[in-house]
Amino acid sequence: MAKLRFCDSHCHLDFAEFAADRKEVVARASAAGVEAIIVPGVARQAAADVWLQQCQGVTIYRGVGLHPYFIAQHQLADLAWVEQQLQQHPAWVIGEVGLDKTCANYPEQQQLFIGQLELAAQYQRPLLIHYRQSQADLLQLIKPLASQLPAQPGILHAFSGSLQQAEQWLALGFKLGVGGVISYPRAQKTRATVAALPLDSLVLETDAPSMPLQGFQGQRNEPAQIARVLTELQGLRTESVAELAAATWDNSMAIVANLG
């Protein structure tokens, strides 16, 4: 059987949780077949990071964004900083961005999201979108600009929901991030939806160090676990492991294909 190739389409490899052993984490990921990792940005930070030197063996695709979790740190003026990063780094995506009703300052979250959405249209960069209790609001904000976004507009991170919700994102061209949530039997609606979705709509993700799979609760998640996500996905679908690995790799690469 041909070697399986993986892209972890959402992994916070730059977070402090990996500071002590990042090289080893990356080595384990590479041994598991991970060849590429998309690392979102979540807040204003320096463009040059020491952590990148510890990521030999995998291709890193980077993002820049203002995540709603860190809304207390953000100002509307930070949109100018995001734009500056996009100008300086033509291969970067926009994200992780979005709306989260469990976080403070929801109106300001919306302003920041709209600003970053407009930058995605202006600079033709795909988006990595975070949501919580906010799919309807996000769709309402995106639809007026949908025709101006890149042909591959991005990924809805950590999808969970109904087939009807999923289809609204697919109609706009977005891929759906599939991660550890599908390993939990209680996630019946999401498991059923993922089983029914077209194969070209799915990408794999870990959201490491968060979102551990069932059986790993309380442990730090890491990108090598993407192989287990694939196994869980195969248990819900009719395609073989090889077919799923090839398709989800191609789907992830389509997002970053026109960068740079």
C-alpha positions as CSV (number, residue, x, y, z in Angstrom):
1,M,0.0,0.0,0.0
2,A,1.2,3.5,-0.9
3,K,2.4,5.7,2.0
4,L,-0.3,7.8,3.5
5,R,0.2,11.5,3.3
6,F,-1.4,13.9,5.8
7,C,-1.9,17.6,6.2
8,D,-3.0,18.7,9.6
9,S,-5.1,21.6,8.5
10,H,-5.3,23.2,11.9
11,C,-2.6,22.8,14.5
12,H,-1.3,25.4,17.0
13,L,2.2,24.2,16.9
14,D,3.5,27.6,18.0
15,F,1.7,27.4,21.3
16,A,3.7,27.3,24.6
17,E,2.4,23.7,25.3
18,F,4.9,22.5,22.7
19,A,7.9,24.7,23.8
20,A,9.7,21.9,25.7
21,D,9.6,19.2,23.0
22,R,8.5,20.7,19.7
23,K,11.2,18.9,17.7
24,E,10.1,15.5,19.1
25,V,6.4,16.4,18.4
26,V,7.2,17.2,14.8
27,A,9.3,14.1,14.4
28,R,6.4,11.9,15.7
29,A,4.1,13.7,13.2
30,S,6.5,13.1,10.3
31,A,6.8,9.4,11.3
32,A,3.0,9.2,11.2
33,G,2.9,10.5,7.6
34,V,2.3,14.2,8.3
35,E,3.9,16.2,5.5
36,A,2.3,19.6,6.0
37,I,0.8,21.5,8.9
38,I,-1.3,24.7,8.7
39,V,-0.5,26.8,11.8
40,P,-3.0,29.6,12.4
41,G,-2.2,32.9,14.0
42,V,-4.5,34.0,16.9
43,A,-3.2,37.4,18.0
44,R,-0.8,40.2,17.2
45,Q,2.7,38.8,17.4
46,A,6.2,39.0,15.9
47,A,6.5,37.8,12.3
48,A,9.8,35.9,13.0
49,D,9.4,33.1,15.5
50,V,12.0,30.8,16.9
51,W,9.5,27.9,16.9
52,L,9.8,27.5,13.2
53,Q,13.4,26.4,13.5
54,Q,12.1,23.3,15.4
55,C,9.8,22.2,12.7
56,Q,12.2,20.5,10.3
57,G,10.7,17.6,8.4
58,V,7.3,19.0,7.6
59,T,6.1,21.9,5.5
60,I,4.5,24.7,7.6
61,Y,1.8,27.0,6.2
62,R,1.2,29.9,8.4
63,G,-1.8,32.1,9.2
64,V,-2.3,35.6,10.6
65,G,-5.5,36.5,12.4
66,L,-7.3,38.0,15.4
67,H,-9.1,35.1,17.2
68,P,-12.2,35.9,19.3
69,Y,-10.7,34.1,22.3
70,F,-8.2,36.9,22.6
71,I,-10.7,39.7,22.0
72,A,-9.5,41.5,25.2
73,Q,-6.0,41.9,23.5
74,H,-7.3,43.2,20.2
75,Q,-8.1,46.6,18.9
76,L,-9.6,47.6,15.6
77,A,-6.3,49.2,14.8
78,D,-4.8,45.7,14.8
79,L,-6.4,45.2,11.4
80,A,-3.7,47.4,9.9
81,W,-1.1,45.0,11.4
82,V,-2.9,42.0,9.9
83,E,-2.8,43.7,6.5
84,Q,0.9,44.5,7.0
85,Q,1.6,40.8,7.6
86,L,-0.3,39.8,4.5
87,Q,1.7,42.3,2.4
88,Q,5.0,41.0,3.8
89,H,4.0,37.3,3.6
90,P,2.2,36.4,0.4
91,A,2.0,32.7,1.3
92,W,0.1,33.2,4.6
93,V,-3.6,32.5,5.1
94,I,-6.0,34.5,7.2
95,G,-6.9,32.9,10.4
96,E,-7.8,31.8,12.9
97,V,-10.7,34.3,12.8
98,G,-14.4,34.1,13.5
99,L,-17.2,34.7,16.0
100,D,-17.7,33.1,19.4
101,K,-20.7,33.8,21.5
102,T,-19.1,32.4,24.6
103,C,-16.5,35.2,24.4
104,A,-16.8,38.8,25.3
105,N,-17.4,41.9,23.1
106,Y,-19.4,40.2,20.4
107,P,-20.1,43.4,18.4
108,E,-16.3,44.1,18.4
109,Q,-15.7,40.5,17.3
110,Q,-18.0,41.1,14.4
111,Q,-16.2,44.3,13.4
112,L,-12.8,42.5,13.5
113,F,-14.2,39.6,11.5
114,I,-15.7,41.9,8.8
115,G,-12.3,43.7,8.5
116,Q,-10.4,40.4,8.1
117,L,-13.0,39.1,5.7
118,E,-12.5,42.2,3.6
119,L,-8.8,41.6,3.7
120,A,-9.3,38.0,2.5
121,A,-11.2,39.4,-0.5
122,Q,-8.6,42.1,-1.2
123,Y,-5.5,39.9,-0.9
124,Q,-7.2,36.7,-2.1
125,R,-6.3,34.6,0.9
126,P,-8.2,31.7,2.3
127,L,-9.8,31.9,5.7
128,L,-9.5,29.6,8.7
129,I,-12.8,30.2,10.5
130,H,-13.6,29.6,14.2
131,Y,-17.2,29.6,15.4
132,R,-19.2,28.8,18.4
133,Q,-23.0,29.4,18.4
134,S,-22.4,31.7,15.5
135,Q,-22.7,29.8,12.2
136,A,-25.8,31.8,11.1
137,D,-24.1,35.2,11.9
138,L,-20.9,34.2,10.0
139,L,-22.8,33.1,7.0
140,Q,-24.8,36.3,6.9
141,L,-21.5,38.3,7.0
142,I,-19.7,36.2,4.4
143,K,-22.4,35.9,1.8
144,P,-22.3,39.5,0.5
145,L,-18.5,39.2,-0.1
146,A,-18.5,35.5,-1.2
147,S,-18.1,36.3,-4.9
148,Q,-15.0,38.3,-4.1
149,L,-13.2,35.6,-2.0
150,P,-10.7,33.2,-3.5
151,A,-12.0,30.2,-5.5
152,Q,-10.9,28.2,-2.5
153,P,-12.2,30.5,0.2
154,G,-11.0,28.5,3.2
155,I,-11.9,26.0,6.0
156,L,-14.6,26.0,8.6
157,H,-12.5,24.8,11.5
158,A,-13.8,22.0,13.8
159,F,-17.1,21.5,12.0
160,S,-20.0,20.1,14.1
161,G,-23.5,20.3,13.1
162,S,-26.2,19.2,10.7
163,L,-26.1,18.3,7.0
164,Q,-28.2,21.4,6.2
165,Q,-25.6,23.6,8.0
166,A,-22.8,21.9,6.2
167,E,-24.4,22.4,2.8
168,Q,-24.6,26.2,3.4
169,W,-20.8,26.3,3.8
170,L,-20.2,24.0,0.8
171,A,-22.3,26.2,-1.3
172,L,-19.9,29.0,-0.6
173,G,-16.9,26.8,-1.5
174,F,-15.6,26.1,2.0
175,K,-14.0,22.9,3.2
176,L,-15.0,21.5,6.5
177,G,-12.4,20.6,9.2
178,V,-12.9,17.1,10.7
179,G,-11.1,16.4,13.9
180,G,-11.3,14.5,17.2
181,V,-15.0,15.3,17.8
182,I,-16.0,12.4,15.5
183,S,-14.4,9.9,17.8
184,Y,-17.1,10.6,20.4
185,P,-20.2,8.4,20.1
186,R,-22.3,11.2,21.6
187,A,-21.5,13.4,18.6
188,Q,-24.2,11.5,16.6
189,K,-25.3,14.5,14.5
190,T,-21.8,15.4,13.4
191,R,-20.8,11.8,12.8
192,A,-23.9,11.3,10.6
193,T,-23.2,14.6,8.7
194,V,-19.5,13.7,8.1
195,A,-20.6,10.3,6.8
196,A,-22.9,11.9,4.2
197,L,-20.8,14.8,3.0
198,P,-19.0,14.8,-0.4
199,L,-15.5,13.6,-0.1
200,D,-14.0,16.7,-1.8
201,S,-15.4,18.8,1.1
202,L,-13.4,17.3,3.9
203,V,-10.0,18.1,5.5
204,L,-8.4,16.6,8.5
205,E,-7.3,18.5,11.6
206,T,-6.2,18.0,15.2
207,D,-6.5,21.5,16.7
208,A,-3.5,20.4,18.8
209,P,-2.8,20.9,21.6
210,S,-6.6,21.0,22.1
211,M,-9.5,18.7,21.0
212,P,-8.0,15.3,22.0
213,L,-9.7,12.2,20.6
214,Q,-11.8,9.9,22.8
215,G,-9.5,7.9,25.0
216,F,-7.0,10.7,25.2
217,Q,-9.0,13.2,27.3
218,G,-6.9,15.3,29.6
219,Q,-3.8,14.7,27.4
220,R,-2.1,17.2,25.1
221,N,-3.1,16.6,21.6
222,E,-0.5,16.6,18.8
223,P,-0.3,16.4,15.0
224,A,0.7,12.7,14.9
225,Q,-2.9,12.0,16.0
226,I,-4.1,13.0,12.6
227,A,-3.7,9.3,11.6
228,R,-6.3,8.4,14.3
229,V,-8.7,11.0,13.0
230,L,-8.4,9.4,9.6
231,T,-9.2,6.0,11.1
232,E,-12.3,7.4,12.9
233,L,-13.4,9.0,9.6
234,Q,-13.0,5.7,7.7
235,G,-15.2,4.0,10.3
236,L,-18.0,6.4,9.3
237,R,-17.6,6.2,5.5
238,T,-17.4,3.7,2.6
239,E,-14.1,4.7,1.1
240,S,-10.8,3.0,2.0
241,V,-8.2,4.5,4.3
242,A,-6.0,5.1,1.2
243,E,-8.8,6.8,-0.7
244,L,-9.7,9.0,2.3
245,A,-6.0,9.9,2.9
246,A,-5.4,10.9,-0.7
247,A,-8.6,13.0,-0.9
248,T,-8.2,14.9,2.3
249,W,-4.5,15.6,1.4
250,D,-5.6,16.9,-2.0
251,N,-8.4,19.0,-0.4
252,S,-6.0,20.6,2.0
253,M,-3.4,21.3,-0.7
254,A,-6.1,23.0,-2.8
255,I,-6.5,25.6,0.0
256,V,-2.9,26.6,-0.1
257,A,-2.1,25.9,-3.8
258,N,-2.3,29.5,-5.0
259,L,-0.4,31.1,-2.2
260,G,2.9,32.8,-2.5
